[in-house]
Amino acid sequence: MNWLLSDLLHRPALSWWDVIDIALVAVLVYELLLLIRGTRAVQMALAASFLIGLYFLSRWLELETVNWLIRNLATYVVFAFIVLFQSDIRRALLHFGRGPFFRYFERASSTSETLEELVIAATTLSTRRIGTLIVIERQVGLRNYIEGGIPLDATVTYDLIASIFQPGTPLHDGAVIIQGDRIAAAACFLPLSVSPRMSREVGTRHRAAVGVTEESDAVALIVSEETGTISLAVGDTLERGLTGDLLKQRLHTLLGGRRLRLRRAYARSATP
């Protein structure tokens, strides 16, 4: 007994590498808890904790049958977890991919002219109460949705967007997807969100906008056909009731990117 106490009290001194190791593990556990909070994975984590505890309890109490059953089921549980929670796993990987370190590898964002055309299109279609759904790609590719639509590869202009969403035209159903400064495709169909947090008042267009932002880091711009309200879906949340000025500010913040910052820096340096 004395030997055990002396061994516990005389632990090796902690080095800086040990502190860094513990800090990294703490950050990973904290981020994991944030990711699973409010999702189905919480119940799965509780069930996994119970099975792990039961496994060690069966070893301590020498319950051979229970121990054998848990060991043989462990492999199948892992595969079942991947299949059942593939959307949550994909969302978690996207969350880590948006970290500060990965921003050094960002692609060029939309230019100021493109964002101006989007704001003009949204405000004009809002006054005319024409339903609109525009998805702007950021770092996560939307190729699988683009291939399901009608390819265009055209410059982003108000006239083209207004023509696409004009009621009765062949392309007005579905979403327009923008890559950089080009309209990649129209009439694209998106996954509908099944989040219980969404209001029952929103329709299919808003649910599709939130659905695509749940699966990627895209930004979705929506104009309601019933009320003409302008909304923005970002990171699986819906910002409703935007004015033209507020929409412009939000788009510049979310999509301005490096090109706009470089232009502003150049303008400041050129000013006498």
C-alpha positions as CSV (number, residue, x, y, z in Angstrom):
1,M,0.0,0.0,0.0
2,N,2.8,2.4,0.9
3,W,4.5,1.6,-2.4
4,L,1.4,2.4,-4.3
5,L,1.0,5.8,-2.6
6,S,4.6,6.7,-3.1
7,D,4.3,5.8,-6.8
8,L,1.3,8.0,-7.2
9,L,2.8,11.0,-5.3
10,H,6.1,10.9,-7.1
11,R,5.0,11.3,-10.7
12,P,7.5,12.4,-13.4
13,A,7.7,16.1,-14.0
14,L,5.5,17.5,-16.7
15,S,7.3,18.9,-19.8
16,W,6.0,21.5,-22.3
17,W,5.2,18.6,-24.7
18,D,3.0,17.0,-22.1
19,V,1.1,20.3,-21.6
20,I,0.7,20.8,-25.3
21,D,-0.5,17.2,-25.7
22,I,-3.1,17.6,-22.9
23,A,-4.2,21.0,-24.3
24,L,-4.8,19.5,-27.8
25,V,-6.8,16.6,-26.5
26,A,-8.9,19.1,-24.4
27,V,-9.6,21.2,-27.5
28,L,-10.6,18.2,-29.5
29,V,-12.9,16.9,-26.9
30,Y,-14.5,20.4,-26.5
31,E,-15.0,20.8,-30.2
32,L,-16.5,17.3,-30.4
33,L,-19.0,18.1,-27.6
34,L,-19.9,21.3,-29.4
35,L,-20.5,19.4,-32.6
36,I,-22.8,16.7,-31.1
37,R,-24.7,19.1,-28.8
38,G,-28.4,19.0,-29.8
39,T,-28.0,16.2,-32.4
40,R,-28.8,12.5,-32.4
41,A,-25.1,11.8,-31.7
42,V,-25.7,12.7,-28.1
43,Q,-27.8,9.6,-27.5
44,M,-25.3,7.5,-29.4
45,A,-22.4,8.8,-27.3
46,L,-24.4,8.0,-24.1
47,A,-25.0,4.4,-25.4
48,A,-21.3,4.0,-26.3
49,S,-20.2,5.2,-22.9
50,F,-22.6,2.7,-21.3
51,L,-21.2,-0.1,-23.4
52,I,-17.6,0.8,-22.6
53,G,-18.4,1.0,-18.9
54,L,-20.2,-2.4,-19.1
55,Y,-17.1,-3.9,-20.9
56,F,-14.7,-2.9,-18.1
57,L,-17.3,-3.9,-15.4
58,S,-17.6,-7.4,-17.1
59,R,-13.9,-7.8,-17.0
60,W,-13.7,-6.8,-13.3
61,L,-16.6,-9.1,-12.3
62,E,-15.4,-11.8,-14.7
63,L,-18.6,-11.9,-16.7
64,E,-17.2,-13.8,-19.6
65,T,-20.4,-14.0,-21.7
66,V,-21.1,-10.3,-21.5
67,N,-17.5,-9.5,-22.2
68,W,-17.4,-11.8,-25.2
69,L,-20.6,-10.3,-26.6
70,I,-19.4,-6.7,-26.3
71,R,-16.1,-7.5,-28.0
72,N,-17.8,-9.2,-30.9
73,L,-20.3,-6.5,-31.4
74,A,-17.8,-3.6,-31.3
75,T,-16.8,-4.0,-35.0
76,Y,-20.4,-3.9,-36.2
77,V,-21.3,-1.0,-33.9
78,V,-18.5,1.1,-35.6
79,F,-19.9,0.4,-39.1
80,A,-23.5,1.1,-37.9
81,F,-22.3,4.4,-36.5
82,I,-20.7,5.5,-39.8
83,V,-23.9,4.5,-41.8
84,L,-26.4,6.1,-39.4
85,F,-24.4,9.3,-38.7
86,Q,-22.8,10.0,-42.1
87,S,-24.3,13.4,-42.4
88,D,-23.2,14.4,-38.9
89,I,-19.7,13.1,-39.6
90,R,-19.6,15.1,-42.8
91,R,-20.7,18.2,-41.0
92,A,-18.0,17.7,-38.4
93,L,-15.3,17.4,-41.0
94,L,-16.6,20.5,-42.7
95,H,-16.5,22.3,-39.3
96,F,-12.8,21.4,-38.9
97,G,-12.1,22.3,-42.5
98,R,-13.3,25.9,-41.8
99,G,-10.6,26.4,-39.2
100,P,-8.2,29.4,-39.3
101,F,-5.3,27.3,-40.6
102,F,-7.2,26.1,-43.7
103,R,-8.1,29.7,-44.7
104,Y,-4.7,30.1,-46.2
105,F,-5.8,27.7,-48.9
106,E,-9.1,29.5,-49.8
107,R,-10.0,30.0,-53.4
108,A,-10.7,33.3,-54.9
109,S,-14.1,34.7,-53.9
110,S,-16.7,36.6,-55.8
111,T,-15.8,40.1,-56.9
112,S,-17.6,43.3,-55.9
113,E,-19.4,43.5,-59.3
114,T,-20.9,40.1,-58.8
115,L,-22.1,40.9,-55.3
116,E,-23.7,44.2,-56.6
117,E,-25.6,42.2,-59.3
118,L,-26.9,39.8,-56.7
119,V,-28.1,42.6,-54.4
120,I,-29.8,44.4,-57.3
121,A,-31.4,41.1,-58.5
122,A,-32.6,40.2,-55.0
123,T,-34.1,43.6,-54.2
124,T,-35.8,43.9,-57.6
125,L,-37.3,40.4,-57.5
126,S,-38.4,41.1,-53.9
127,T,-40.5,44.1,-54.9
128,R,-42.1,42.0,-57.7
129,R,-42.5,39.0,-55.3
130,I,-40.8,36.5,-57.5
131,G,-39.6,33.5,-55.7
132,T,-35.8,33.2,-55.9
133,L,-33.2,30.7,-54.7
134,I,-29.5,31.5,-55.4
135,V,-26.7,29.4,-53.9
136,I,-23.1,30.8,-53.8
137,E,-20.4,28.2,-53.6
138,R,-17.5,28.8,-51.2
139,Q,-14.8,26.3,-50.2
140,V,-16.9,23.1,-50.4
141,G,-17.7,22.1,-53.9
142,L,-21.3,21.8,-55.1
143,R,-20.6,19.7,-58.2
144,N,-23.1,17.0,-57.4
145,Y,-25.9,19.6,-57.3
146,I,-24.6,21.4,-60.4
147,E,-24.6,18.2,-62.5
148,G,-28.2,17.6,-61.6
149,G,-29.2,21.0,-63.1
150,I,-29.0,22.8,-66.4
151,P,-25.4,24.0,-67.1
152,L,-25.0,27.6,-68.1
153,D,-21.5,28.9,-67.3
154,A,-22.6,32.5,-67.8
155,T,-21.6,35.8,-66.2
156,V,-23.6,36.8,-63.2
157,T,-26.0,39.7,-64.2
158,Y,-29.3,40.9,-62.9
159,D,-30.9,40.5,-66.3
160,L,-30.0,36.8,-66.5
161,I,-31.1,36.1,-63.0
162,A,-34.4,37.9,-63.5
163,S,-35.0,35.9,-66.7
164,I,-34.2,32.6,-65.0
165,F,-36.7,33.1,-62.2
166,Q,-39.4,34.6,-64.3
167,P,-42.6,32.6,-63.6
168,G,-43.4,30.2,-66.4
169,T,-39.9,29.9,-67.8
170,P,-38.4,26.4,-68.0
171,L,-35.5,27.2,-65.5
172,H,-37.5,29.0,-62.8
173,D,-38.0,25.9,-60.7
174,G,-35.0,25.0,-58.6
175,A,-31.9,26.9,-57.6
176,V,-29.2,28.8,-59.4
177,I,-25.7,27.9,-58.3
178,I,-22.9,30.4,-58.6
179,Q,-19.2,29.5,-58.7
180,G,-16.9,32.6,-58.3
181,D,-18.2,35.1,-60.8
182,R,-20.1,32.6,-63.0
183,I,-23.5,31.1,-62.9
184,A,-22.6,27.4,-63.1
185,A,-26.1,26.0,-63.5
186,A,-29.8,26.6,-63.0
187,A,-32.8,24.5,-62.1
188,C,-30.7,22.6,-59.5
189,F,-32.5,20.6,-56.9
190,L,-31.2,20.7,-53.3
191,P,-31.8,18.6,-50.2
192,L,-34.5,19.7,-47.9
193,S,-33.7,20.4,-44.3
194,V,-35.4,18.3,-41.7
195,S,-34.2,20.4,-38.8
196,P,-36.8,20.7,-36.0
197,R,-35.5,24.2,-35.3
198,M,-37.0,25.6,-38.5
199,S,-40.3,27.4,-38.3
200,R,-43.3,25.8,-39.9
201,E,-44.0,29.0,-41.7
202,V,-41.1,28.6,-44.1
203,G,-41.7,26.8,-47.4
204,T,-39.8,24.4,-49.6
205,R,-37.5,27.1,-51.0
206,H,-36.3,28.1,-47.5
207,R,-35.9,24.5,-46.4
208,A,-33.8,23.7,-49.5
209,A,-31.6,26.7,-48.8
210,V,-31.0,25.6,-45.2
211,G,-30.5,22.0,-46.4
212,V,-27.6,22.9,-48.7
213,T,-25.9,25.0,-46.0
214,E,-26.2,22.0,-43.7
215,E,-24.3,19.9,-46.2
216,S,-21.7,22.5,-47.2
217,D,-20.4,26.0,-46.3
218,A,-22.3,27.6,-49.2
219,V,-24.4,30.8,-48.8
220,A,-28.0,30.7,-50.0
221,L,-30.0,33.8,-51.0
222,I,-33.8,33.4,-50.9
223,V,-36.7,35.7,-52.0
224,S,-40.1,34.6,-50.7
225,E,-42.8,34.3,-53.4
226,E,-45.6,35.0,-50.9
227,T,-44.2,38.0,-49.0
228,G,-41.2,39.2,-51.0
229,T,-39.0,38.9,-47.9
230,I,-35.3,38.5,-48.5
231,S,-33.5,35.8,-46.5
232,L,-30.0,34.5,-46.2
233,A,-29.1,30.9,-45.2
234,V,-25.6,30.6,-43.7
235,G,-24.2,27.7,-41.6
236,D,-27.6,25.9,-41.3
237,T,-29.2,29.1,-39.9
238,L,-31.7,31.4,-41.6
239,E,-31.5,35.2,-41.4
240,R,-34.9,36.7,-42.5
241,G,-36.2,40.1,-43.3
242,L,-33.0,41.6,-44.8
243,T,-33.0,45.0,-46.5
244,G,-31.0,45.7,-49.6
245,D,-28.2,47.5,-47.6
246,L,-28.0,44.8,-44.9
247,L,-27.9,42.1,-47.6
248,K,-25.1,43.9,-49.4
249,Q,-23.2,44.2,-46.1
250,R,-23.7,40.5,-45.3
251,L,-22.6,39.4,-48.7
252,H,-19.5,41.5,-48.7
253,T,-18.6,40.0,-45.2
254,L,-19.3,36.4,-46.2
255,L,-18.1,36.4,-49.9
256,G,-15.9,39.5,-50.4
257,G,-12.8,37.4,-49.8
258,R,-9.3,38.2,-50.8
259,R,-10.1,40.1,-54.0
260,L,-12.0,42.8,-52.3
261,R,-9.4,43.2,-49.5
262,L,-6.7,43.5,-52.2
263,R,-8.6,46.1,-54.1
264,R,-9.2,48.2,-50.9
265,A,-5.5,47.9,-50.0
266,Y,-4.6,49.1,-53.5
267,A,-7.0,52.0,-53.3
268,R,-5.6,53.1,-50.0
269,S,-2.0,52.9,-51.3
270,A,-3.0,54.9,-54.4
271,T,-4.6,57.7,-52.4
272,P,-2.2,60.6,-51.9
